[in-house]
Amino acid sequence: MISAPSKTRRGPHPILLWLLSSIGKKTIVALTGICLVLFVTGHLLGNFTIYLGPDWLNAYALHLQSLGPILWVIRLGLLAVVGAHILFTMLLWKENQAARPKKYIASDPIQTTVFARTMRLSGLCVLAFIVFHLAHFTLQIVDPSFKHLETTLDGHQVHDVYRMVVLGFSNLPVSLIYIGGLFLLTLHLSHGIGSLFQTLGFTNRTTRPLIELATKAYAWLLFLGYISIPVSVLTGLVK
Ligand code: HEM
């Protein structure tokens, strides 16, 4: 039996072509943005266990650590998502820069607003804040004494994450760095969440103002939730 000749694909793969198109890049930025908003929401809910007492936050941290290899898959996935979000934002920016001289007057006004520039700047500051946060609480190199904080939980010796957070935020300059970083994160999210809804086509002329208001409110709710932790430590509510 003679089989049909196999078709050899010429040129780049359609997925690659889509990824290199403007809408492809915007979609990747939007989808990775959604993942990051979900992470920030989940992380805040986990951190809220601090209000239930030391055992709750320590048990939550222990539970995460006990995920072992799965935790590493999540960490690497998160890193890849952050990397793709930054890479595709930069590719979009380069595309805009290249398009600018030719069609400066007729170009998309969103790309030339102060907000677009603020998004890149706030994004970079948020990245610096996350690096500081990881050095502070995950790698514990800002204050190496955090490594030796231990407590007992159900008869087991565990890392005292509760004490680490309380000691960490008892330092006013450190708390101010967090509040500043969280403020910039909120500026980034308050514009970013609305944009991603628009990119994914979830808005129209009627729903856009409502969705923008709701996403801004959500971003500021996250801000209040997060800063409540350093503020509670500084005011002695959590000790
Ligand atoms: C008041 C604000 C925050 C507090 C109290 C806090 C608390 C913590 C703690 C205690 C850890 C270490 C957990 C452990 O040692 O088991 C951690 C890890 C982490 N936090 Fe936060 N966090 C805050 C804000 C944020 C924000 C805004 C982001 C992201 C934008 C973030 C991203 C991360 C990441 C990526 C890790 C590493 C998770 C891992 O790989 O184990 N955190 N956080």
Residues whose N, C-alpha, C, O or C-beta is under 5 A from the ligand:
A	BS01	HEM	N47 A61 R75 F137 T138 Y226 I229 P230
